[in-house]
Amino acid sequence: MAGYSQASSIAAYKSVAAHGVALEATPHQLICMLMDGALDRLVSAKGCIERGESVDKAALLHRVGEIISELSCSLDHSVGGEVSKNLDRLYDYMMRRVLHANINNDLAAIEEVTKLLGNIRNAWVAIPPAARTVQKRS
């Protein structure tokens, strides 16, 4: 499962929404929920920029950064190999773009992160159920 650990995934999702849902979700679903949360906030932040709502925009993009950080921290490099290394680098890039968007009200940066994260999410949900097992750490 691309090197995500179950414990990190649960901790990450608890920071996004009510933990009751997280306790019932699979690790695969938890990562998807994190991505959905970030994508929803990106769309809302874009609207805030268009309406000139800088305080709300800043809060939303800050939260997107936290979610992307949680996704990065959830990677298990001992299992994920090159895939997890590449995702880590991509998450780092997205974090920098979110910060840039927040400072500069840059809609293009928000759209770029939305597209990148959307592509990762689409690949994530396309993982066949049989391949969605979590590797236990020793």
Buried (B, 14 or more C-beta within 10 A) or exposed (E): BBBBBBBBBBBBBBBBEEEEBBEEBBBBBBBBBBBBBBBEBBEBBBEBBEEEBEEBBBBBBBBBBBBBBBBBBBBBBEBBEEBBEEBBEBBEBBBEBBBBBBEEBBEEBBBBBBEBBBEBBEEBEEBEEEEBEBBEEE
